[in-house]
Amino acid sequence: MAKRENDSFSIEDLMKSFIKENNLSKGMQKIKVEETWSKMMGPGVATHTTSVKLQNKTLIIQLSSSVLREELSYGKEKIIKMINEEMGDEIINKLMLV
């Protein structure tokens, strides 16, 4: 019988290499940004969020409440900083609340 090689790889490493080889990193960032927005802002803001989009380092958040939009506009820089820290990279330069 042929000897079996036991090269073990973690699933995380395999997924990272798959994402890199297939050029899927931007799509994965978009998904992670949506999840991070809901997690960071909490359920109160998440219920009034109708869409989260990432386009060219600009995070576009569509909200159903004009009052909430006004409140969040005061902390744009802090929100950008928090999301970038959570993502582990400077992915967002600008935040648009619409």
C-alpha positions as CSV (number, residue, x, y, z in Angstrom):
1,M,0.0,0.0,0.0
2,A,1.1,3.5,-0.7
3,K,1.9,5.7,2.2
4,R,-0.6,8.4,2.8
5,E,0.6,12.0,3.4
6,N,-1.0,13.8,6.3
7,D,-0.8,17.4,5.2
8,S,-3.3,19.1,7.4
9,F,-4.7,22.6,6.7
10,S,-7.2,24.6,8.7
11,I,-10.5,25.4,7.0
12,E,-9.7,29.1,7.6
13,D,-6.5,28.9,5.6
14,L,-8.2,26.9,2.8
15,M,-11.0,29.5,2.6
16,K,-8.6,32.4,2.5
17,S,-6.6,30.8,-0.3
18,F,-9.8,29.9,-2.2
19,I,-11.1,33.5,-1.9
20,K,-7.7,34.9,-3.0
21,E,-7.3,32.5,-6.0
22,N,-10.8,33.2,-7.3
23,N,-10.7,37.0,-6.7
24,L,-13.7,37.0,-4.4
25,S,-12.3,39.4,-1.7
26,K,-14.4,42.4,-2.7
27,G,-17.6,40.4,-2.6
28,M,-16.7,39.0,0.8
29,Q,-15.9,42.5,2.1
30,K,-19.4,43.7,1.0
31,I,-21.0,40.8,2.8
32,K,-18.9,41.4,5.9
33,V,-19.7,45.1,5.9
34,E,-23.4,44.4,6.0
35,E,-23.0,42.0,8.9
36,T,-20.7,44.4,10.7
37,W,-23.2,47.3,10.3
38,S,-26.0,45.3,12.0
39,K,-23.7,44.1,14.7
40,M,-22.1,47.4,15.5
41,M,-25.2,49.6,15.4
42,G,-27.5,47.2,17.2
43,P,-31.0,45.9,16.6
44,G,-32.7,49.4,16.9
45,V,-30.7,50.8,14.0
46,A,-30.8,47.6,12.0
47,T,-34.6,47.5,11.9
48,H,-34.6,51.0,10.3
49,T,-31.8,50.1,7.8
50,T,-33.2,49.2,4.4
51,S,-30.0,48.6,2.5
52,V,-26.2,48.6,3.1
53,K,-23.9,49.0,0.0
54,L,-20.2,49.3,-0.3
55,Q,-19.1,51.1,-3.5
56,N,-15.5,52.3,-4.1
57,K,-14.7,52.7,-0.4
58,T,-18.0,54.5,0.2
59,L,-20.5,52.9,2.6
60,I,-24.0,53.8,1.5
61,I,-26.7,53.3,4.2
62,Q,-30.3,53.7,3.3
63,L,-32.5,54.3,6.4
64,S,-36.3,54.5,6.7
65,S,-36.2,57.0,9.6
66,S,-35.1,60.6,8.9
67,V,-34.7,61.3,12.6
68,L,-32.2,58.4,12.9
69,R,-30.4,59.5,9.7
70,E,-29.9,63.0,11.3
71,E,-28.7,61.5,14.6
72,L,-26.2,59.2,12.9
73,S,-24.9,62.0,10.7
74,Y,-23.3,63.6,13.8
75,G,-21.1,60.5,14.3
76,K,-20.0,59.7,10.8
77,E,-16.3,59.7,11.5
78,K,-16.7,57.6,14.6
79,I,-18.8,55.1,12.7
80,I,-16.3,54.8,9.9
81,K,-13.5,54.3,12.4
82,M,-15.4,51.6,14.3
83,I,-16.3,49.7,11.2
84,N,-12.8,49.9,9.8
85,E,-11.4,48.6,13.1
86,E,-13.9,45.7,13.1
87,M,-13.0,44.8,9.5
88,G,-9.3,44.9,10.2
89,D,-8.5,47.2,7.3
90,E,-9.3,50.6,6.0
91,I,-12.2,49.6,3.7
92,I,-14.4,52.7,4.2
93,N,-13.3,56.3,3.5
94,K,-16.8,57.9,3.3
95,L,-20.2,57.2,4.8
96,M,-23.4,58.3,3.0
97,L,-26.7,58.2,4.9
98,V,-29.7,58.3,2.5
